[in-house]
Amino acid sequence: MNPSTSGRDVTIIGAGIVGTVCASYLLREGHRVTLIDRGDPGAQTSFGNTGGISPASVVPVATPGILRDVPKWLSDPEGPLHIKWSHLPKCLPWLLRFLRASGTERAKAISRALTALNMPTFDAYEPLLRDAGLLHLFHRTGQLTVYKSEEAFEHERFGIDLRRDTGVNVDILNADEIRQLEPALAPIFVKAHFIETHGHCKNPFGLVQGLAEHFVRNGGILLRDQVKGFEFGPHGPEAVITDSGRRPLDTVVVAAGMWSDGLTRQLGHKVPLESHRGYHVTLPDPRFAPRRMVLSADYKVAITPMEMGLRLAGTVELAGVDAPPDYRRAEKLLKVGAEVLPGLNAEGHTRWMGHRPCTPDSLPVLGSSPKFPNVYYAFGHGHQGLLGASQTGKVIAELIAGRPASMDLEPFRVDRF
Ligand SMILES: Cc1cc2nc3c(=O)[nH]c(=O)nc-3n(C[C@H](O)[C@H](O)[C@H](O)COP(=O)(O)OP(=O)(O)OC[C@H]3O[C@@H](n4cnc5c(N)ncnc54)[C@H](O)[C@@H]3O)c2cc1C
């Protein structure tokens, strides 16, 4: 476990779940690893996600028919999508690319790429969780997606078929079976799909913190600093320039989530990243809770029993990275909660907003730079960064060791845009 003298010196920018998993894998393989973050590990987007770990979550955000859905969602103030109109001119080019990715054949190709990334998630997490004593944070009790009408269920058919294409079993349940599985849910759902092999993390922030602590205990270097840019030599970047000065580098991994774009630009590539701002509320004493993660397809809200209470999360708000949170969206999650779990106690709840780092094609940027041999990318995991982080870290370790990657990285190239 101790860093060897023969490994490489690797600098990772960003200690969210993605950067921290990359750091853990690289340290495990004997490299000397420095993980830099301007804040605490996991304190940004990885802090407040819903904890869903769903290997068969292989449905891109843009699916066929989304053009019909968007106007409906936007016209509903309670709907799952909100655009701050002053942000529209800025995000329009991204939106057009996003819509172009929604054709049936394109969506199927994206789904195949997501399958390669997401299916191994539990296996790829396992060695890290075991080393760090964190196996107890993962619950593999399945995920239940509920529908209030047959029409809503039929609307999801394409997505259910894509999930089945991965080979996982998707059970279709009726109202009675839903009640037996999750008695706390209101009797308002007529159909559900259930994936038994899915699961959730009971404490996404605790996961990153636990991995980072283990990393430091085993010789990894964790620095609190802001990376501003790079100093270049004849073969690529030779140093990172931070708030506290210049730090020489041998190999660098950009894993700065939503903030990766500025760094990547300096490294010669422009990646269209848009924040899908999402909100959560966490109820410390909910009184009623489902036994497993439940997703409401009608409201696009996820409900997860966690260590610190019941978390309800969802919504996509396009308003840029700098706009302050609009906590009316978080309050709407409470309304959904009250309908789905009657008698829910919201007293003492906390609210949070985070930036899902989204590319238009729902695929992260993962792999080596075609420009510089010492630069690697691991960002843009959008709605699925907790899910995709483990295989991402494994692949980054394979590439840096000079081994062939255990999956096809072509769809994830940095220069695909
Ligand atoms: C409401 C909501 C629900 C979600 N639910 C799920 C779910 O159920 N399952 C799932 O898989 N995913 C989910 N996600 C998505 C998931 O949380 C993200 O994809 C993931 O957290 C992204 O991780 P990251 O490490 O790339 O980014 P982050 O966690 O944002 O980490 C990036 C880090 O880089 C640091 N950084 C940035 N720039 C610099 C710089 N210049 N110098 C130094 N440090 C820098 C930041 O401080 C930050 O710590 C959800 C997201 C939201 C918002």
The ligand as a MOL file (V3000), in Angstrom:
LIG
                    3D

  0  0  0     0  0            999 V3000
M  V30 BEGIN CTAB
M  V30 COUNTS 53 58 0 0 0
M  V30 BEGIN ATOM
M  V30 1 C -29.3370 16.6580 -6.6770 0
M  V30 2 C -28.3080 15.7120 -7.2190 0
M  V30 3 C -28.5290 14.3420 -7.1410 0
M  V30 4 C -27.5910 13.4480 -7.6640 0
M  V30 5 N -27.7980 12.0970 -7.5310 0
M  V30 6 C -26.8770 11.2220 -8.0020 0
M  V30 7 C -27.0540 9.8230 -7.8210 0
M  V30 8 O -28.0320 9.3770 -7.2210 0
M  V30 9 N -26.1010 8.9880 -8.3290 0
M  V30 10 C -24.9940 9.4460 -8.9930 0
M  V30 11 O -24.2040 8.6360 -9.4570 0
M  V30 12 N -24.8050 10.7760 -9.1610 0
M  V30 13 C -25.6970 11.6740 -8.6770 0
M  V30 14 N -25.5140 13.0140 -8.8380 0
M  V30 15 C -24.3460 13.4690 -9.6170 0
M  V30 16 C -23.0550 13.4050 -8.8130 0
M  V30 17 O -23.2200 14.0040 -7.5500 0
M  V30 18 C -21.9390 14.1290 -9.5880 0
M  V30 19 O -21.8410 13.5960 -10.8900 0
M  V30 20 C -20.5970 13.9520 -8.8970 0
M  V30 21 O -20.6690 14.3720 -7.5580 0
M  V30 22 C -19.5010 14.7200 -9.6180 0
M  V30 23 O -18.3170 14.4560 -8.9230 0
M  V30 24 P -16.9830 15.2070 -9.3110 0
M  V30 25 O -15.9140 14.6430 -8.4550 0
M  V30 26 O -16.8030 15.1780 -10.7790 0
M  V30 27 O -17.2960 16.7540 -8.9450 0
M  V30 28 P -17.3130 17.5270 -7.5590 0
M  V30 29 O -17.8440 16.7080 -6.4690 0
M  V30 30 O -17.9910 18.8340 -7.8100 0
M  V30 31 O -15.7800 17.7650 -7.2560 0
M  V30 32 C -14.9920 18.6420 -8.0160 0
M  V30 33 C -13.9500 19.1900 -7.0520 0
M  V30 34 O -13.0010 19.9710 -7.7810 0
M  V30 35 C -12.6140 21.0610 -6.9690 0
M  V30 36 N -12.0800 22.0980 -7.8500 0
M  V30 37 C -12.6810 22.6240 -8.9440 0
M  V30 38 N -11.8650 23.4970 -9.5510 0
M  V30 39 C -10.7170 23.5220 -8.8180 0
M  V30 40 C -9.5120 24.2510 -8.9550 0
M  V30 41 N -9.3020 25.0980 -9.9740 0
M  V30 42 N -8.5370 24.0540 -8.0260 0
M  V30 43 C -8.7400 23.1990 -6.9800 0
M  V30 44 N -9.8800 22.4830 -6.8160 0
M  V30 45 C -10.8470 22.6270 -7.7310 0
M  V30 46 C -13.9100 21.4800 -6.2760 0
M  V30 47 O -13.6260 22.2160 -5.1030 0
M  V30 48 C -14.5560 20.1270 -6.0120 0
M  V30 49 O -14.2640 19.6320 -4.7150 0
M  V30 50 C -26.4190 13.9440 -8.3070 0
M  V30 51 C -26.1780 15.3060 -8.3420 0
M  V30 52 C -27.1120 16.2010 -7.7980 0
M  V30 53 C -26.8180 17.6650 -7.8470 0
M  V30 END ATOM
M  V30 BEGIN BOND
M  V30 1 1 1 2
M  V30 2 1 2 3
M  V30 3 2 2 52
M  V30 4 2 3 4
M  V30 5 1 4 5
M  V30 6 1 4 50
M  V30 7 2 5 6
M  V30 8 1 6 7
M  V30 9 1 6 13
M  V30 10 2 7 8
M  V30 11 1 7 9
M  V30 12 1 9 10
M  V30 13 2 10 11
M  V30 14 1 10 12
M  V30 15 2 12 13
M  V30 16 1 13 14
M  V30 17 1 14 15
M  V30 18 1 14 50
M  V30 19 1 15 16
M  V30 20 1 16 17
M  V30 21 1 16 18
M  V30 22 1 18 19
M  V30 23 1 18 20
M  V30 24 1 20 21
M  V30 25 1 20 22
M  V30 26 1 22 23
M  V30 27 1 23 24
M  V30 28 2 24 25
M  V30 29 1 24 26
M  V30 30 1 24 27
M  V30 31 1 27 28
M  V30 32 2 28 29
M  V30 33 1 28 30
M  V30 34 1 28 31
M  V30 35 1 31 32
M  V30 36 1 32 33
M  V30 37 1 33 34
M  V30 38 1 33 48
M  V30 39 1 34 35
M  V30 40 1 35 36
M  V30 41 1 35 46
M  V30 42 1 36 37
M  V30 43 1 36 45
M  V30 44 2 37 38
M  V30 45 1 38 39
M  V30 46 1 39 40
M  V30 47 2 39 45
M  V30 48 1 40 41
M  V30 49 2 40 42
M  V30 50 1 42 43
M  V30 51 2 43 44
M  V30 52 1 44 45
M  V30 53 1 46 47
M  V30 54 1 46 48
M  V30 55 1 48 49
M  V30 56 2 50 51
M  V30 57 1 51 52
M  V30 58 1 52 53
M  V30 END BOND
M  V30 END CTAB
M  END
